[in-house]
Amino acid sequence: MKIAVVLSVALGLAFMATGNAAEKTPQQQRMTTCNQQATSKALKGDERKTYMSSCLKNGSAKADEKSLTPQQQKMRECNATATQQSLKGGDRKKFMSACLKKAA
């Protein structure tokens, strides 16, 4: 009886592990696509690194901006303003808090 329970649990875990392996995040899918393209172009060394970097940036930058929530957009704007003002430490923390509390 114990063997049957242990065996069924082990099979269930193995099934769950293979099921999750097939699902890829958008970033993982982009990485796979860029990697395949770099391989098909026979890129090596620094050329491959440069290609992969630009491929990953170009594929995700526009999609990320469209999917930002209003709160994330506000956070980005406040963060950019704080960086422009060269705020650090407590001053930055106070500014960010006040900026994010403003009506959106």
Buried (B, 14 or more C-beta within 10 A) or exposed (E): EEEEEEEEEEEEEEEEEEEEEEEEEEEEEBBEEBBEEBEEEEBEEEEBEEBBEEBBEEBBEEEEEEEEEEEEEBBEEBBEEBEEEEBEEEEBEEBBEEBBEEEE
